[in-house]
């Protein structure tokens, strides 16, 4: 059984709009503790954390909250981190940093799917995307991130992403 298969069975929970998000981030924290106990090498821990955080981002978890939760893990469980023998920045860059997607973008899109305020989904996504572009976000990464939660036909109608 591969690590990816183990993580898929472990990470069957998801973030949804009706459940408070804090327990889900707590589950991420408990999985970090669990894997830190069995990993002796920083490369192994980073690989597992990367797979786990990638799956959570695809489910709509926010990157900055995952990062904050990871910081809590690092500061509160230093005895476990000490055996891995790595600095916080190395663990973040090697395990949780995902430069190919923006975690907050799909969450905003998912919220718009459920909120009916008279605009089409394409218009709502265009407004959200334009807001991100105004903050100097990369268009290609926004487009790739959209593919996590929207169909290709919907993305094709979002002109700011073309």
N, C-alpha and C positions, 0 to 999 in steps of 0.2 A: 504494500500500500504506500503510495507516494505522499509527500507532505501536503501537496495540493488537495488530494482526496481527503486527508484527515481534516484539513482546514475547512473544506466545503461542508463536511458533516458537522463540524463544530460551529461554524458561522451561519447557521440556518435562520437566525433571527434577523429582522430587518427593522429599519426605522420607518415608522409610519406616522401620519399626521394626528392620529387619535391617541397614541400612546406617548407619555412623556419621554423625551429622549435620554434623560439622565441614566436610567437603568441600562440602556443599550450601550452607552459609553462606559458604564461600569463593567459590563460584560467584556468589552475590549480590554479594559484594565486587568481584569482577572485572567484573561487569556495571555496577556503579556507576562504576568507573574508566573503562570503555568509554564510557558515556554522558556522563560529565563531560568527556571529551575532545572530544566533538562538540557539546555544548550551550554556548551563550554566554549564554543568558538563564536566570535562576533559575526562572522560570515553566515553561520547557520541561523543565528538569532535574527539578523537583518533580512535574510531571505524569507523566513517565516513571517516576520512583521510586514515585509513588503507585500506578500501575497494576501495577508489578512487585511491590511489597510486598503489595498486595491479593491478587494471585494466589498469592503464597507463603503468606500467612496462611490462605487457603482450602485450601492443600495441607497444612496442619498445622504450619507453621513457627511458632516462638515469637516473640511480639512483642518481648520483652525481649532476645532474642538477635539479632533483626534490628536492633534499636536499638543494641545493643552493636557489632555489625558495622558499622553506619553510623558510629558514633563512631570506630571504627578507620580507616574510609575518610577521615573528616574530618581526623583528626589525622595520619595517615601520608601523605596526598596533598594537602597544603595548597596546593601549586602548582596543582593542578587546581581546587580549591575557590576559590582566589583569583580565577580568571577568571570564576567564576559570581558573585562579589561578594555573598556572603550569610553571615550568622551561622549557627552550628550550630542554634540554637533555631528559626530561620526555616525551615531546610531540613527539620528534623524535623516541625514543624507543617504545612508545606506538602507534604511528600512521603511521610512514613512513618507519620504519626499517623492511626489509623483509629478514630474514636470510636464507630462503629456495631457493632464486633465486639470480642471479647476473644480474642486469639490463643492463649492458653494453655488455654482452656476446651475447644475441639475436640480438642486434642492429648490431654488427659486422657481425654476420651470415647473417642477412637480406641484408646487403650491399654486401656481397659476392655472394648472390643469383643473384643480378642484374649486377654484374661485371663479364664479361667473359674474363678471362686472360689465357685460355688454360688449366686450371686445373679443375678437377672434384670438385663438391660441397663437397664430402666426404674428399678429400685431403685438400681443403681450410679450412673446419671446423676442421680437425685434426691439421693443423698449428695454427689456432686461439686457439683451446683448449690447445695445447702444450704451447703456449705463456702464457695463464692463469695459467696452472699448474706450469710453471717455476716461477710464481709469488706467489706460495703457495696457490692457490685457491683449494677448495675441489672438488674432482672428482665427488662425488655423487650430489653435488649442481650443478655442470656444466652439468651433465647428465639431471637432472630435468629441468634445464633452457633450454636445447636443445629441450626438449619436447614441449616447448611453440611455437617453430617456425619450427621444422623439423618433418618428419614422423619417425615412429619407424624403418622402414627399412633403412632409411638414417643413423639414430643414430647407428644402429647395425653395419654399415660399418666403423664407426669412432673408430678405435682400441684404441686410447688413452683414450677413455671414458668407455671402457669395464672393 
